[in-house]
Amino acid sequence: MLRCYLAFLGVLTVTAVSDTNYRLNSPVKPSSYIIAITPYFDTNDERAFTFDGEVSIMVSTDTNTKQIKLHSEDLIFTADNITVTSGQFVLPLDETNPLEFDTNYTFAYINMQNELQAGVDYKLKIVYTGPIRTDLNGFYRNYYIENGVKKWLGATQMEPTHARKVFPCFDEPEYKAIFTLVIDRPDSYKPTVANTHLADTVPLANGYTREIFHPSPKMSSYLVAFLVSEFEGRLTNDTQFGVYARPDAMNQTDYAFDFGLRVVNALSDYFGIDYYSTNAYLKLDHVGLPDFRAGAMENWGLVKYRESLLLYVPEESTPYFKYRVAQIMAHETTHMWFGDLVTCHWWSNTWLNEGFADYFQDYITALIEPDVGSADQLVTGSVYDGYTADESPTSPAITNNNVNSPAEISLHFGKITYQKAGSIIRMVHHLVGDDAFKLGLQSYLKANQFEVGYPENLYTALHQEVINANAFADYPGFNIVDVMGQWIAKAGHPILTVNIDYENETATLTQKRFYIDSSHQSNETYPIPITYTTELVNDFTNTKPAFIMNEESQELNLTGISESHPWIIFNIQETGFYRVNYDEHSWQLIANALKGNAREQIHHLNRAKIVNDLFAFVYADEVKFDRLFQVLEFLSDETDYSVWYAAIQGLNKLRASYLGSDAQADIEKYALKLLDGIINNLGYDVRTTDSFVTLRNRMQVLEFACKLGHQGCIDKSVELFENFKETGVEVPPSLRPVTYCNGLRHGDGDDYDFLYQRMKTTNVANEAWVIGDALGCSNDEDKLRSYLVSMLEENSPIRTQDLATPLASILGNYEHVHVVLEELKQNYTLWTTIYPSMDTILGTVASALHTEAEFIEFETWLSGCQCGAQALTSAKTALDQARAATKWADNHKQDIMGSLRNHALVVTPSLYIVFGVATAMICRY
């Protein structure tokens, strides 16, 4: 499952106490289910938006027992609706207490009169009813407008703990079974789609059609899926592969159809198991939904997505969405093997599903669609996010045994489980080599197919192939089981400090756990795969580690370093999950090497790493800001996307640290000076010669430049917006985010209404996404207030999946924080009717605060708020973090401002480039 995050609390922290009573721990296990569902949509009677259900489960027990314990949540049935049979015999339930419900742990207990015997097959049948939900979980309702008519549909989202809301079941991943679906759908609807091919269709006399599907492969309950709708599908001739969408959006499916076919074939080849060979009735359909809680979901044979992350229109969609469609389709298709065919035995090891999906989403995409830049995203996406999630003393290990409740399980679907795990898998790939890695994965999948997997199963498979390939010949005393096992079981990651003795040609390497807060220390060490190259050798292609460093300190003999060939770079292409710091002299040599065109001798991912690491080191008090300042001088000549991604990310955080203070202007001037060269290089206009990555680079640079007040950027954006509004000339897709935002930021309420109306009427979901992000840029405070509650409008363009978009969009513009605070205080009760939970909302607001006056205002309001204990805890935790960030900024202000002012910061004019002709323009800052 690919998750979508609100800014706050993207990192799971260690839970002190976890309640194991949420676990089934039952000797009764299922082998097969037959599930029948009849949905009622807008029937205008008491059945509206409910469904009738019937489930028949074949079960057996490991030990004699008088009780069947299974999951059920918000489903209605009584003991009279339950039948337990053995062959032709109906077994009686307990007369005095046949059925119990535990709503806290979401269990149903079926108590028998006599013991069920171990090793005997029984059939449990339950007839029940349930709601077609509104929270995008379980079996939920969805709608879209077609020719002015509201069209209802029923979609599903079972992962991680929502199958129990659709049918009584053993709702834990290890309880695998075969599922047969029977769906009665209204005659006016198109054929239902589910995990497998349709087996039979039976017309009914009540205006419904019964559709019976072939049995699924043996799988976990969270992978069951179906869709009752009027969607249309685009299928291959053999109907084995398809893309489904609402009829008006079918013309947006070309890219998904093409890429989806290529990626399933590429992964079938890589994993050594053809996707379609795993079950005679299996197919692979991808569905774009108007409302979907996750980014996408890997239901076996029926993958579901948000529309904006599956449908792509080159004339309307920004380049970002082409990359995202490819990335997410690759992510979900990887799950057909890692997650579906072999499933993590429990959510504590969710990384066995999500870590591999995170890695292959970019690795396989880079092989079959290299133009979208996925190879670099392995670093600037996964590694960078993994570092950020992993730099706190409360960050959990990748394997986290403190995961039991649904809330804990949901939180475990975070950046440690995805991005850090994916980065560790990438590191292991480079450590063991292509052959051992690929064959090891194939062995793991074949040995455990249709069953659950454990980390030890994976390590064993990799270990055997490492032995076969002699891949650890250079690492005596180490084995892959121990090396990978430590990285998975330990929280945190190391910083490697390099001290070079040029006279004796040696380097002393030391490691320690990296904390972003320098007040924390630990004695932990990690088995670090060490890669490096020197200016003389200059080989950034060999990512096979020279050795593994497991000790706190180690001396390395070097050859070929001298004052004429001085620099040495560690962690080639950031294939290892560790940061690298150098002694002062070495940093100066690296800074010198980065100046001018000679910088390109250093791989662009290592140039990006230098930037990303140095920003982290400033916050962790590992280096002074002056060191960062001196090294970043090379950005005046830098043009690479990844390097600028790291720089903008770092500069954005630095600017955010001083929002609302008198230092903000100086930092913005500094950032603008660094941006001047790249803006002149890229220009403001799209060129026919632009590569895909160049389009993305211009987009990120101009968004940041306009935010800082770059006048040339602002003028061009406002010009494009006004021309679009007045004449209908469409803005090039790659310039829409910056154009829409600045058109509103420097416009009026009428401009907001124009763009809001476009969001309501556009047929392209990712265009609506871009507009939704931009609306918070408006300076019309009345419009901002209306945007905060716009989801309450009938047929609002703010869908349930996007409830937090207005809040995040407005808070993304610091000058609007006061609007949010005022509305929160005045309309808290109304807000509680909008958001299912206020926990994250209050935390998000608190995270956006920067000044002591804001802290006091929010804290005073909290003291009188009847918000609930969990929401208050969330808010206070975020407030403490915001205060700590401001305290850090205050403590380092003199150092940072001193560096900026001592270097005679002067901002030079930019060039205003129109249609390739450079014209001098005075820029005002």
TILUMKOL-468369 format. One line per 5 residues: number of its first residue (from 1); their letters; for each residue x, y, z of C-alpha. Coordinates in steps of 0.05 Angstrom, whole numbers, padded with zeros to 5 digits. Each point is the difference from the previous one (the first is absolute). Layout:
// TILUMKOL-468369
NUM> A> X Y Z  ...
//
This chain:
// TILUMKOL-468369
1> MLRCY> 00000 00000 00000  00027 00068 -00018  -00019 00049 00054  -00015 00074 -00005  00023 00042 00060
6> LAFLG> -00019 00064 00032  00062 00039 00019  -00003 -00014 00075  00018 -00066 00032  00027 -00035 -00061
11> VLTVT> 00049 -00035 00046  -00021 -00057 00046  00031 00003 00069  00013 -00057 00048  -00062 -00021 00040
16> AVSDT> 00013 -00012 00073  -00055 -00051 00011  -00038 -00039 -00052  -00063 -00040 00014  00007 -00071 -00026
21> NYRLN> -00074 -00013 00014  -00013 00027 -00070  00030 -00064 -00030  -00043 -00059 -00019  00044 -00054 00029
26> SPVKP> -00052 -00051 -00020  00009 -00074 -00014  -00058 00004 -00050  00024 00015 -00070  -00036 00012 -00066
31> SSYII> 00015 -00036 -00065  -00052 00031 -00046  -00055 00053 -00002  -00062 00010 -00044  -00022 00072 00008
36> AITPY> -00066 00025 -00028  -00015 00075 -00001  -00062 00037 -00023  00009 00076 00002  -00056 00052 00003
41> FDTND> 00019 00070 -00022  -00048 00060 -00005  -00063 -00041 00009  -00036 00055 00040  -00021 -00050 00054
46> ERAFT> 00029 -00030 00064  00046 -00044 -00042  00035 00059 -00032  00076 -00006 00003  -00001 -00067 00036
51> FDGEV> 00016 -00070 -00024  -00023 -00070 00014  00055 -00051 00011  00009 -00074 00008  00066 -00034 00014
56> SIMVS> 00016 -00074 00002  00068 -00017 00029  00032 -00068 00001  00039 -00005 00064  00039 -00050 00041
61> TDTNT> 00033 00003 00068  00069 -00020 00023  -00026 -00019 00070  -00068 -00018 00026  -00040 00063 00017
66> KQIKL> -00070 00022 00015  00009 00069 -00029  00010 00032 -00068  00032 00068 00006  00002 00045 -00061
71> HSEDL> -00003 00073 -00019  -00064 00040 -00013  -00009 00075 00002  -00064 00040 -00013  -00035 -00062 -00029
76> IFTAD> -00068 -00020 00026  -00018 -00073 00015  -00026 -00042 00057  00008 -00072 00022  -00061 -00017 -00043
81> NITVT> 00041 00022 -00061  00056 -00050 00015  00004 -00072 -00023  00058 -00048 00015  00000 -00066 -00037
86> SGQFV> 00043 -00062 -00005  -00019 -00036 -00063  -00076 -00006 00002  -00004 00012 00075  -00018 00067 00031
91> LPLDE> 00038 00012 00064  -00036 00035 00057  00025 00066 00029  00004 00011 00074  -00071 00008 00026
96> TNPLE> 00014 00054 00052  00054 00041 -00035  00005 -00017 -00074  00029 00065 -00025  00042 00056 00031
101> FDTNY> 00028 00064 -00030  00062 00038 00024  -00007 00067 -00034  00066 00026 00028  00042 -00056 -00031
106> TFAYI> -00051 -00011 -00057  -00009 -00074 00014  -00061 -00045 -00005  00000 -00062 00044  -00043 -00058 -00023
111> NMQNE> -00009 -00049 00057  -00015 -00072 -00014  -00040 -00050 00041  00053 -00053 -00012  00073 00001 -00018
116> LQAGV> 00024 00007 -00071  00049 -00056 -00013  00071 00012 -00024  00013 -00018 -00073  -00074 -00001 -00020
121> DYKLK> -00028 00048 -00053  -00060 00042 00020  -00042 00051 -00039  -00017 00065 00035  -00057 00039 -00033
126> IVYTG> -00020 00070 00022  -00055 00042 -00031  00008 00074 00016  -00010 00072 -00022  00047 00059 -00001
131> PIRTD> 00007 00073 -00021  00030 00023 -00065  00048 00047 00035  00019 00072 -00009  00070 -00003 00031
136> LNGFY> 00034 -00033 -00061  00012 -00064 00040  -00030 -00069 -00009  -00057 00001 -00052  -00012 00074 -00012
141> RNYYI> -00040 00046 -00044  00029 00046 -00053  -00031 00044 -00052  00016 00041 -00062  -00041 00047 -00043
146> ENGVK> -00014 -00019 -00072  -00041 00045 -00044  -00028 00033 00062  -00021 -00066 00032  00031 -00027 00064
151> KWLGA> 00025 -00070 -00011  00010 -00044 00062  00049 -00057 00005  00024 -00048 00053  00075 -00010 00009
156> TQMEP> 00041 -00037 00052  00062 00013 00042  00017 -00057 00047  00072 00012 00020  00021 -00004 00054
161> THARK> -00060 -00015 00046  -00063 00016 -00039  -00021 -00067 -00030  -00036 -00012 00067  -00045 00058 -00019
166> VFPCF> -00024 -00037 -00063  -00005 -00072 00023  00014 -00038 00065  00070 -00028 -00009  00067 -00018 00029
171> DEPEY> 00029 00068 -00016  00074 -00010 00010  00050 -00011 -00057  00023 -00070 00022  -00071 -00028 -00005
176> KAIFT> 00003 -00012 -00075  -00058 -00032 -00037  -00033 -00006 -00068  -00056 00050 -00013  -00059 -00007 -00047
181> LVIDR> -00042 00063 -00010  -00074 00003 -00020  -00025 00070 -00014  -00072 00019 -00015  00003 00067 -00036
186> PDSYK> -00055 00045 -00029  -00017 -00016 -00072  00016 00072 -00020  00072 -00008 00022  00058 -00027 -00041
191> PTVAN> 00028 -00069 00017  00034 -00002 00068  00075 -00009 00001  00035 -00039 00055  00066 -00036 00015
196> THLAD> -00013 -00054 -00052  -00035 -00011 -00066  -00076 -00004 -00001  -00023 -00073 -00001  -00075 00006 -00010
201> TVPLA> -00056 00051 -00005  -00072 -00014 00023  -00057 00050 -00014  -00045 00009 00061  -00073 00021 00002
206> NGYTR> 00011 00059 00048  00037 00047 -00047  00067 -00029 00019  00051 -00044 -00035  00039 -00052 00038
211> EIFHP> 00074 -00006 -00018  00041 -00059 00025  00075 00005 -00003  00053 -00053 -00005  00035 -00019 00065
216> SPKMS> 00060 00043 00017  00070 -00024 00015  00014 -00015 00073  00007 00069 00030  -00011 00045 00060
221> SYLVA> -00067 00032 00015  00026 00071 -00011  00010 -00015 -00074  -00073 -00014 -00015  -00028 00052 -00048
226> FLVSE> -00059 00015 -00045  -00031 00060 -00035  -00074 00011 -00015  -00005 00057 -00049  -00016 00026 -00069
231> FEGRL> 00075 00005 -00017  00026 -00020 -00068  00062 -00041 -00012  00055 -00002 -00051  00024 -00073 -00006
236> TNDTQ> 00051 -00040 -00038  -00028 -00048 -00050  00008 -00058 00049  -00033 00042 00056  00059 -00016 00045
241> FGVYA> 00018 00073 00010  -00044 00062 00004  -00007 00071 00024  -00068 00024 00026  -00026 00070 00010
246> RPDAM> -00064 00040 -00002  -00023 00006 -00073  00019 00074 -00007  00071 -00016 00021  00015 -00059 -00045
251> NQTDY> 00038 00045 -00048  00051 00010 00056  00021 -00072 00006  00051 -00006 -00056  00063 00007 00042
256> AFDFG> -00024 -00045 00056  -00020 -00053 -00049  00067 00001 -00036  00044 00005 00062  -00041 -00050 00040
261> LRVVN> 00009 -00054 -00053  00075 00012 -00003  00011 00001 00075  -00037 -00065 00015  00041 -00035 -00055
266> ALSDY> 00065 00030 00026  -00014 -00021 00071  -00023 -00070 -00021  00068 -00008 -00033  00040 00029 00058
271> FGIDY> -00035 -00041 00054  00002 -00064 -00041  -00075 -00014 00009  -00047 00021 -00055  -00057 00040 00031
276> YSTNA> -00055 -00036 -00037  00028 -00069 00015  -00017 00004 00074  -00074 -00013 -00010  -00042 -00022 -00060
281> YLKLD> -00054 00053 00014  00045 00058 00018  00003 00064 -00041  00028 00069 00014  -00046 00060 -00002
286> HVGLP> 00016 00071 00022  -00057 00046 00021  00000 00075 00010  -00049 00023 00053  -00027 00071 00013
291> DFRAG> 00008 -00012 00076  00052 -00046 00030  00034 00006 00068  00068 -00028 -00018  00040 00020 -00060
296> AMENW> -00011 -00070 -00028  -00013 -00071 00024  00028 -00066 -00024  -00062 -00044 00002  00020 -00063 -00036
301> GLVKY> -00026 00006 -00071  -00038 00066 00012  00047 00057 00018  -00035 00064 00020  00026 00072 -00004
306> RESLL> -00019 00071 00009  -00018 00025 -00069  00055 00052 00002  00052 -00054 00010  -00022 -00046 -00056
311> LYVPE> -00027 00046 -00055  00048 00045 -00038  -00013 00050 -00055  00064 00030 -00032  -00036 00064 -00019
316> ESTPY> -00029 00011 00069  00043 -00037 00052  00065 00026 00029  00062 -00043 -00013  -00001 -00019 00073
321> FKYRV> -00063 -00041 -00011  00030 -00040 -00058  00056 -00021 00047  -00050 -00014 00056  -00045 -00043 -00044
326> AQIMA> 00060 -00042 -00021  00028 -00004 00070  -00066 -00019 00033  -00019 -00052 -00053  00069 -00031 00010
331> HETTH> -00009 00003 00076  -00067 -00035 -00001  00020 -00050 -00053  00061 -00020 00041  -00050 -00017 00056
336> MWFGD> -00029 -00055 -00044  00062 -00039 00022  00022 00036 00064  -00064 00005 00040  -00050 -00042 -00039
341> LVTCH> 00037 -00063 -00022  00043 00002 00064  -00029 00041 00057  00032 00026 00063  -00022 -00046 00057
346> WWSNT> -00019 00060 00043  00001 00076 -00007  00062 00005 00043  00037 -00020 -00064  -00040 00041 -00049
351> WLNEG> 00067 00017 -00032  00000 -00068 -00034  -00058 00027 -00041  00012 00075 -00002  00076 00003 00000
356> FADYF> 00005 -00040 -00064  -00057 00039 -00032  00036 00065 00019  00065 -00024 -00031  -00027 -00030 -00064
361> QDYIT> -00048 00058 -00013  00062 00039 -00023  00050 -00055 -00015  -00044 -00036 -00052  -00027 00066 -00027
366> ALIEP> 00071 00024 -00013  00011 -00063 -00042  -00062 00005 -00043  -00015 00075 00001  00067 00035 00013
371> DVGSA> -00022 00068 -00025  -00042 00015 00062  00061 00002 00045  -00018 -00057 00047  00072 -00022 00010
376> DQLVT> 00016 00064 00037  -00066 -00002 00039  00027 -00062 00035  00045 00050 00037  -00035 00067 00000
381> GSVYD> -00067 -00033 00016  00010 -00063 00042  00069 00011 00032  -00013 00073 00019  -00069 -00015 00029
386> GYTAD> 00028 -00061 00036  00054 00042 00033  -00050 00051 00024  -00046 -00052 00030  00059 -00035 00033
391> ESPTS> 00037 00057 00034  -00038 00002 00066  00014 -00041 00063  -00073 -00023 -00002  00003 -00025 -00072
396> PAITN> -00016 -00074 -00001  00038 -00055 -00034  -00025 -00026 -00068  -00025 -00062 00036  -00044 00028 00054
401> NNVNS> -00031 -00050 00048  -00041 00054 00036  -00054 -00005 -00052  -00067 -00031 00019  -00059 00047 -00001
406> PAEIS> -00031 00027 -00066  00027 00069 00018  00071 -00027 00011  -00004 -00040 -00064  -00021 00061 -00041
411> LHFGK> 00056 00042 00029  00050 -00054 -00018  -00016 00014 -00073  00050 00058 00001  00067 00022 -00026
416> ITYQK> 00040 -00050 00041  -00039 -00058 -00029  00001 00028 -00071  00058 00046 -00014  00051 -00023 00051
421> AGSII> -00014 -00073 -00014  00003 00012 -00075  00067 00035 00009  00028 -00058 00042  -00023 -00049 -00054
426> RMVHH> 00036 00044 -00052  00063 -00001 00043  -00003 -00076 00005  -00009 -00004 -00076  00065 00038 -00011
431> LVGDD> 00035 -00039 00054  -00015 -00070 -00026  -00003 00016 -00074  -00052 -00008 -00054  00001 -00076 -00007
436> AFKLG> -00003 -00019 00074  -00053 00052 00013  -00045 -00019 -00058  00007 -00075 00010  -00008 00007 00075
441> LQSYL> -00067 00036 -00009  -00022 -00052 -00050  00017 -00055 00050  -00038 00035 00057  -00062 00009 -00043
446> KANQF> -00001 -00071 -00026  00012 -00031 00068  -00055 00040 00034  -00052 00012 -00054  -00072 00001 00024
451> EVGYP> 00025 00001 00072  00026 00051 00049  00071 00024 00003  00047 00016 00056  00065 00041 -00002
456> ENLYT> 00039 -00065 00014  -00029 -00031 -00063  00026 00057 -00041  00068 00001 00032  00008 -00075 -00010
461> ALHQE> -00017 00005 -00074  00048 00058 -00010  00055 -00035 00040  -00002 -00062 -00044  00007 00041 -00064
466> VINAN> 00055 00042 00031  00038 -00065 00013  -00014 -00025 -00071  00026 00066 -00030  00058 00006 00050
471> AFADY> -00027 00071 00009  00030 00008 00070  00070 -00023 -00017  00026 00070 00016  -00035 00002 00067
476> PGFNI> 00030 -00054 00045  -00037 -00009 00065  -00065 00029 -00027  -00063 -00033 -00028  -00061 00031 -00031
481> VDVMG> -00046 -00028 00055  00036 00040 00054  00013 00062 -00042  -00071 00009 -00026  -00030 -00025 00065
486> QWIAK> 00035 00055 00040  -00024 00056 -00046  -00071 -00027 00003  -00001 -00011 00076  00036 00064 00022
491> AGHPI> -00030 00069 00001  00040 00058 -00028  00057 00007 -00049  00073 00022 00006  00040 00060 -00017
496> LTVNI> 00069 -00019 -00026  00054 00051 00016  00061 00000 -00044  00067 00029 00023  00053 -00003 -00054
501> DYENE> 00075 00001 00011  00026 00021 -00068  00072 -00007 00020  -00006 -00073 00020  -00055 -00016 -00050
506> TATLT> -00048 -00026 00053  -00071 00015 00022  -00029 -00011 00069  -00074 -00019 -00004  -00045 00006 00061
511> QKRFY> -00074 -00014 00005  -00055 00019 00048  -00076 00001 -00003  -00024 00065 -00032  -00050 00043 00039
516> IDSSH> -00027 00065 -00027  -00001 00024 00073  00072 00003 00024  -00021 -00009 00073  -00010 -00075 -00014
521> QSNET> 00057 -00050 -00001  00005 -00076 -00004  00053 -00055 -00008  -00035 -00035 -00057  00040 -00023 -00060
526> YPIPI> -00023 -00027 -00067  00032 -00045 -00053  00014 00054 -00051  00016 -00020 -00072  00056 00049 -00017
531> TYTTE> 00007 00026 -00071  00046 00057 -00021  00039 00029 -00058  00056 00050 -00007  00013 00056 -00050
536> LVNDF> 00055 -00043 -00032  -00043 -00062 -00009  -00065 00039 -00010  -00045 -00061 -00006  -00071 00013 00022
541> TNTKP> -00028 -00061 -00036  00028 -00054 00045  -00049 -00004 00057  00025 -00067 00027  00024 00016 00071
546> AFIMN> 00075 -00006 00013  -00013 -00026 00070  -00051 -00001 00056  00015 00042 00062  -00033 -00026 00063
551> EESQE> 00046 00032 00052  -00005 00069 00028  00066 00020 -00033  00043 -00027 -00055  00062 00023 -00038
556> LNLTG> 00002 -00004 -00075  00062 00001 -00043  -00007 00044 -00062  00041 00006 -00063  -00001 00055 -00050
561> ISESH> -00019 00058 00044  00044 00062 -00001  -00006 00075 -00003  -00003 -00006 -00076  -00056 -00052 00002
566> PWIIF> -00029 00016 00068  -00073 -00018 00007  -00031 -00065 00023  -00074 -00014 00002  -00034 -00055 00041
571> NIQET> -00067 -00035 -00011  -00001 -00002 -00076  -00068 00020 -00029  -00026 -00004 00072  -00009 -00075 -00007
576> GFYRV> 00012 -00007 00075  -00049 00025 00052  00048 00045 00037  00021 00073 00001  00072 00022 -00009
581> NYDEH> 00037 00056 00035  00072 00020 -00015  00055 00036 00037  00006 00075 -00013  00057 -00005 -00050
586> SWQLI> -00036 -00054 -00040  -00063 00042 -00002  00039 00058 -00027  00030 -00044 -00055  -00069 -00026 -00018
591> ANALK> -00027 00071 -00002  00057 00020 -00047  -00014 -00060 -00045  -00073 00018 -00006  00014 00069 -00028
596> GNARE> -00008 00008 -00075  -00009 -00056 -00051  00048 -00045 00037  -00057 -00015 00048  -00028 -00048 -00052
601> QIHHL> 00057 -00047 00014  -00037 -00015 00064  -00064 -00040 -00013  -00063 00043 00004  -00030 -00045 00055
606> NRAKI> 00063 00011 00041  -00004 00074 -00012  -00072 -00003 00024  00022 -00042 00060  00052 00052 00019
611> VNDLF> -00055 00053 00001  -00051 -00043 00037  00050 -00025 00052  00027 00069 00015  -00069 00029 00013
616> AFVYA> -00013 -00058 00048  00068 00010 00033  -00016 00074 00013  -00063 -00020 00037  00036 -00055 00037
621> DEVKF> 00057 00047 00020  00051 -00043 -00037  00024 00059 -00042  -00006 00075 00005  -00045 00036 -00050
626> DRLFQ> 00062 00034 -00030  00022 -00068 -00027  -00067 -00010 -00034  00003 00071 -00027  00069 -00010 -00031
631> VLEFL> -00017 -00067 -00032  -00067 00025 -00029  00036 00053 -00041  00003 -00052 -00057  -00075 00005 -00008
636> SDETD> 00009 00064 -00039  00023 -00045 -00058  -00040 -00063 00016  -00055 -00023 -00047  -00016 -00072 00022
641> YSVWY> -00070 -00015 00024  00020 -00045 00058  00051 00049 00027  -00051 00056 -00003  -00052 -00045 00032
646> AAIQG> 00047 -00010 00060  00017 00075 00001  -00072 00024 -00003  -00021 -00050 00053  00055 00025 00046
651> LNKLR> -00011 00074 -00015  -00074 -00008 00011  00011 -00030 00068  00050 00055 00018  -00049 00053 -00022
656> ASYLG> -00056 -00034 00039  00043 00002 00062  -00001 00076 -00001  -00070 00015 -00026  -00028 00059 00038
661> SDAQA> 00068 00024 00023  00046 00056 -00022  00048 -00052 -00030  -00051 -00024 -00052  00018 00055 -00050
666> DIEKY> 00075 -00014 00003  -00010 -00074 -00012  -00047 00014 -00059  00052 00047 -00030  00053 -00054 00008
671> ALKLL> -00043 -00053 -00033  -00018 00047 -00057  00073 00014 -00014  00013 -00075 -00006  -00060 -00008 -00046
676> DGIIN> 00021 00054 -00048  00044 -00045 -00044  -00049 -00058 -00006  -00058 00048 -00017  00042 00031 -00055
681> NLGYD> 00017 -00069 -00026  -00070 -00028 00000  -00039 00063 -00016  -00074 00011 00013  -00028 -00032 -00063
686> VRTTD> -00008 -00072 -00021  00044 -00018 -00060  -00012 -00055 -00051  00069 -00027 00016  -00014 -00009 00074
691> SFVTL> 00009 -00069 00028  -00050 -00028 00050  00049 00013 00057  00014 00071 -00024  -00075 00014 00003
696> RNRMQ> -00002 -00025 00072  00063 00039 00017  -00029 00066 -00026  -00064 -00014 00038  00035 -00010 00068
701> VLEFA> 00046 00059 -00010  -00054 00049 -00020  -00047 -00022 00055  00054 00014 00051  00023 00065 -00033
706> CKLGH> -00069 00029 -00002  -00011 -00019 00073  00062 00040 00017  -00025 00060 -00038  00042 -00005 -00064
711> QGCID> -00032 00056 -00041  00015 -00029 -00069  -00033 -00065 00021  -00060 00036 00029  -00010 00045 -00060
716> KSVEL> 00003 -00059 -00049  -00047 -00042 00042  -00051 00057 00007  00004 00014 -00075  -00014 -00073 -00016
721> FENFK> -00058 -00003 00049  -00032 00064 -00025  00006 -00023 -00072  -00031 -00066 00019  -00058 00032 00037
726> ETGVE> -00014 00055 -00052  00013 -00036 -00066  -00004 -00074 00017  00071 -00014 -00022  00019 -00062 00042
731> VPPSL> 00061 00002 00044  00052 -00053 -00018  -00011 -00057 00049  00069 00003 00031  -00011 00074 00018
736> RPVTY> -00070 -00007 00029  00018 -00008 00074  00042 00063 00002  -00047 00038 -00046  -00064 -00017 00037
741> CNGLR> 00030 00015 00068  00030 00067 -00019  -00060 00021 -00041  -00040 -00005 00065  00054 00026 00046
746> HGDGD> 00005 00064 -00041  -00073 00001 -00021  -00068 00009 00032  -00063 -00037 00020  -00023 -00003 -00072
751> DYDFL> 00063 -00038 -00019  -00014 -00049 00056  -00071 -00011 -00025  00025 -00011 -00071  00048 -00055 00022
756> YQRMK> -00049 -00031 00049  -00052 -00006 -00055  00052 -00033 -00044  00014 -00051 00055  -00075 -00015 00003
761> TTNVA> -00007 -00010 -00075  00066 -00032 -00023  -00004 -00072 -00022  00073 -00012 00017  00011 -00022 00072
766> NEAWV> 00073 00020 00005  -00017 00069 -00027  -00049 00006 00058  00056 -00023 00047  00045 00056 -00025
771> IGDAL> -00055 00052 00008  -00017 -00025 00069  00072 00009 00022  00001 00071 -00030  -00064 00028 00029
776> GCSND> 00032 00012 00067  00047 00051 -00033  -00056 00051 -00006  00007 00063 00041  -00075 00009 00005
781> EDKLR> -00013 -00021 00072  -00075 -00008 -00011  00015 -00050 -00056  00048 -00037 00045  -00053 -00006 00054
786> SYLVS> -00050 -00027 -00050  00053 -00049 -00027  00011 -00029 00069  -00072 -00024 00002  -00011 -00009 -00075
791> MLEEN> -00009 -00075 00008  -00068 00015 00032  -00028 00024 -00067  -00046 -00047 -00038  00041 -00038 -00051
796> SPIRT> 00063 00036 00024  00063 -00009 -00042  00035 -00016 00067  -00011 -00075 00005  00003 -00041 00063
801> QDLAT> 00070 -00022 -00019  00021 00074 -00003  -00031 00025 00064  00067 00027 00026  00020 00033 -00066
806> PLASI> -00029 00069 00015  00033 00001 00069  00067 -00023 -00027  -00003 00048 -00059  -00014 00060 00044
811> LGNYE> 00051 -00018 00054  00051 -00008 -00056  -00001 00076 -00004  00025 00025 00067  -00033 00068 -00006
816> HVHVV> -00067 -00036 00004  00012 -00037 00065  -00039 00052 00039  -00061 -00014 -00043  00002 -00074 00018
821> LEELK> 00009 00016 00074  -00059 00047 00001  -00045 -00049 -00036  00021 -00059 00043  -00016 00038 00064
826> QNYTL> -00066 00028 -00025  -00025 -00062 -00036  00030 -00059 00036  -00067 -00036 00007  -00012 00007 -00075
831> WTTIY> 00070 -00027 -00015  -00015 -00062 00041  -00057 -00016 -00048  00047 00006 -00059  00059 -00042 00022
836> PSMDT> -00008 -00071 00025  00053 00014 00052  00030 00065 00025  00065 -00032 00024  00040 00011 -00063
841> ILGTV> -00036 00065 -00015  00021 00034 00065  00070 -00028 -00008  00004 00028 -00070  -00021 00069 00022
846> ASALH> 00049 -00001 00058  00057 -00020 -00047  -00013 00062 -00043  00014 00048 00058  00067 00036 00007
851> TEAEF> -00003 00058 00048  -00009 00003 00075  -00062 00042 -00009  -00031 -00054 -00043  00020 -00054 00050
856> IEFET> -00032 00037 00057  -00064 00014 -00039  -00008 -00073 -00019  00019 -00025 00069  -00050 00047 00033
861> WLSGC> -00055 -00025 -00045  00019 -00073 00013  -00005 00010 00075  -00074 00013 -00007  -00015 -00047 -00058
866> QCGAQ> -00043 -00062 00011  00040 -00035 -00053  00008 -00069 00029  00063 -00030 00031  00030 -00028 -00064
871> ALTSA> -00009 00064 -00040  00030 00041 00057  00060 -00046 00004  00010 00005 -00074  -00004 00075 00001
876> KTALD> 00047 00008 00059  00051 -00048 -00030  00000 00040 -00064  00003 00065 00038  00061 -00024 00039
881> QARAA> 00034 -00019 -00065  -00016 00068 -00031  00027 00035 00062  00063 -00042 -00002  00011 00019 -00073
886> TKWAD> -00008 00073 00017  00047 -00007 00059  00052 -00031 -00046  -00009 00057 -00049  00009 00052 00055
891> NHKQD> 00063 -00035 00027  00031 -00002 -00070  -00023 00066 -00026  00064 00038 00015  00043 -00053 -00034
896> IMGSL> -00044 -00002 -00062  -00011 00074 -00007  00073 00013 00012  00020 -00045 -00058  -00051 00032 -00047
901> RNHAL> 00019 00072 00018  00075 -00012 00002  00000 -00025 -00071  -00027 00066 -00028  -00065 -00030 -00025
906> VVTPS> -00019 00035 -00064  -00059 -00021 -00044  00011 00009 -00074  -00053 00011 -00053  -00027 -00060 -00036
911> LYIVF> -00011 -00006 -00074  -00071 -00001 -00024  00000 -00051 -00055  -00056 00000 -00050  -00002 -00049 -00059
916> GVATA> 00074 -00011 00006  00019 00074 -00005  00036 00027 00062  -00022 00070 00020  00029 00038 00059
921> MICRY> -00051 00014 00055  00008 00033 00068  -00027 -00047 00053  -00027 00028 00065  00007 -00040 00065
//
